[in-house]
Amino acid sequence: MDWPSNEDCYPAMKDFAIYYMEGEQQTKWLSIIEDGLNIGKFSSGKGFLHEIDRVIKASSKPSMPNRAELYQLICTVCI
């Protein structure tokens, strides 16, 4: 079985950030994601999951179509 990599995780994080986050929070996380990809840094998935959970609970947006799969991918890489 192949485990997902950081290169798989960051796009999932970016999808969540673009869909659910707004303003400074979105800008902050998109910057962290871009920096991580550029330097090959291990993703900040635990912190991201904590923030995205809070944002999702407060959001009135419908659930992302592939939310469960993306969330699981981030968890697999980061936890």
N, C-alpha and C positions, 0 to 999 in steps of 0.2 A: 504494500500500500504506500502510495506517495503522499507525504505530508505537504500541506500548502506552505508556501514560503512568504517572506516579507513582501516580495513582489506581487504575490496574490492578495495579501492582506491589505496593503495600502489602497488599491482601487476600491475594495469593499468599503473601507473607511471613508474614502472620498465620496462614494455614492450616498452613504448615510449623511455625511456632512452637507452635501449639496441639497439633498432632499429635505432634511429635517431642520438643520441649523440655519440661523440668520445672523446678519450683522457681524459684530466683533467676534462672537463665538465662532461663526463659520470661517471668518478670515483667519483667526488664530489656528484652527484645526487644519484648514487647507494649507497653511504655511508649514505647520508641523509635518503634515503628510508629504508635501513636496520636498522639504528638507531631508526627511528620512529616505525618500527614494533617491535623491541626488547623492547622498553620502553613504547609502547602504546601511543605515542605522536600524537597529531592531525597533519595531513599531511600539508606540505608546498605547497599546491596545487596552490595557486595564483602565487607564485614565479615560480613554476615549469611550469605552463601554459604559463607564459610570456616567459620563456626561450625556451620552446619547440616550441612555435609559431615562434620565430625567427629562430630556427634550421630547422624547417620544410620548411619555406620559402626559405632558402638558400640551402636546400638539393636537390640533383639530384636523390635521391632514389624514387622509386614508393611509392605511398601511402600505408600505412599498410591496410590489408584487413578489419580489424575491428576498424579502426581509429576513426570513428564518435562515435561509442558506447563507446569506452574507454574514449574518450575526454569528452563525456557527463557524464559518471560516475564520472570522476574527478571533473567536474564542479558542479555536484549535491552535492558531499561531501564537497567541499571546498569553494564554493561561496554562 
